């Protein structure tokens, strides 16, 4: 579980239609794992909302396929 302010040390202000792309990593104790979660956003008017992140696979390079 990861909790904290920002993504990779940043808190981007996104306008409609904009996106923010980043790369991150994690320590795995097995060759294959999964991750899922959500991001919490705050709109300019102060409303907060969650954006779910669907479960996805994490794998050591060339382990799958």
Secondary structure by P-SEA (a helix, b strand, c coil): cccccccccccccccccbbbbbcbbbbbccccccccbbbbbbcccbbbbbbbbcbbbbbcccccc
